[in-house]
Amino acid sequence: MKSILLTIALFVFTLTAAFSQTVNDVPIRDIDVEYVQIVGTSKLLSNKVTIEIDFGQENKVFKSKDTQVKDTNGKLLNFNSMIDALNFMSSNGYEFVNAYALSISNQNVYHFLLRKKKQ
């Protein structure tokens, strides 16, 4: 009986881990840091924003897609706005701390600092 329950528990855990959003192949809920920063840039000819998440991870040179959020199939997620991204991160266990925007080459770049919610 114990082995059946253990098998079911491992199966559910595997499904949960396999179907979560990731950054740099790390599930967002499993990032083991207190603070993360989301950086949003407007997409060309679109109202959507591209989000990158910095949690202090080491990235490969010229691999910006390593910092972007991917869905369960490995495809990059698009967000309607920075608030959409903030709500997404809140549902994944983070809370808002601070925000600021920079203008680079006539394009706004938004920076949101988030903290992992206390449990």
C-alpha positions in Angstrom: 0.0 0.0 0.0 2.8 2.4 0.9 4.5 1.7 -2.4 1.3 2.6 -4.3 0.9 5.9 -2.5 4.6 6.7 -3.1 4.3 5.9 -6.8 1.2 8.1 -7.0 2.9 10.9 -5.1 6.0 10.8 -7.4 3.7 10.7 -10.5 1.8 13.8 -9.3 5.1 15.6 -8.5 6.6 14.7 -11.9 3.5 16.1 -13.7 3.5 19.3 -11.6 7.2 19.8 -12.3 6.8 19.0 -16.0 3.9 21.4 -16.5 5.3 24.5 -14.8 6.7 27.6 -16.3 10.4 27.9 -16.2 13.3 30.4 -16.5 16.7 29.0 -17.5 15.1 25.5 -17.1 14.2 26.2 -13.4 10.5 26.1 -12.5 9.6 29.6 -11.3 8.1 28.3 -8.0 11.4 26.5 -7.3 13.8 29.4 -7.7 15.6 29.3 -4.4 16.3 33.0 -3.9 14.6 35.8 -1.9 14.5 38.4 -4.6 14.0 38.4 -8.4 13.8 41.2 -10.9 11.6 41.1 -14.0 12.6 43.3 -16.9 10.0 44.1 -19.5 10.6 45.6 -22.9 7.9 46.5 -25.5 7.7 44.2 -28.5 8.0 46.0 -31.9 4.7 46.8 -33.5 2.8 45.2 -30.6 1.2 46.1 -27.3 2.7 43.1 -25.6 5.9 43.0 -23.6 8.8 40.6 -23.4 9.7 39.6 -19.9 13.1 38.5 -18.7 13.7 37.3 -15.1 16.9 37.8 -13.3 17.4 35.8 -10.1 21.2 35.9 -10.1 21.6 32.9 -12.4 24.6 32.4 -14.6 23.6 32.8 -18.3 25.4 31.8 -21.5 26.7 34.7 -23.6 24.2 35.9 -26.2 21.5 33.6 -24.9 18.8 36.1 -23.7 16.1 33.5 -24.1 17.6 31.7 -21.1 16.1 34.5 -18.9 12.7 34.6 -20.6 9.7 32.7 -19.2 8.8 29.5 -21.0 5.6 27.5 -20.9 5.3 23.7 -20.4 6.2 23.1 -24.1 9.4 25.3 -23.9 7.7 28.1 -25.9 8.3 31.7 -24.8 5.4 33.3 -22.9 4.0 36.6 -24.0 2.5 39.1 -21.6 -0.1 41.8 -22.3 1.6 44.3 -20.0 3.9 44.6 -17.0 0.8 44.2 -14.7 0.0 40.9 -16.5 3.6 39.8 -15.7 3.3 41.0 -12.1 0.0 39.1 -11.6 1.7 36.0 -13.2 4.6 36.2 -10.7 2.2 36.8 -7.8 0.4 33.6 -8.7 3.8 31.9 -8.6 4.7 33.0 -5.1 6.2 36.5 -5.4 5.2 39.9 -4.2 5.9 43.4 -5.5 8.7 45.5 -3.8 9.6 48.3 -6.2 9.6 49.4 -9.8 11.3 51.9 -12.1 11.5 52.5 -15.8 14.4 53.6 -18.1 14.2 54.9 -21.6 16.7 53.4 -23.9 16.7 54.4 -27.6 13.2 55.7 -27.3 12.0 52.4 -25.8 10.8 52.0 -22.2 12.4 49.3 -20.2 10.5 48.4 -17.0 12.2 46.9 -14.0 10.1 45.3 -11.2 11.8 44.0 -8.0 9.9 41.1 -6.4 10.4 39.2 -3.2 9.3 35.6 -2.5 6.2 35.6 -0.4 6.7 34.5 3.3 5.0 31.2 3.9 
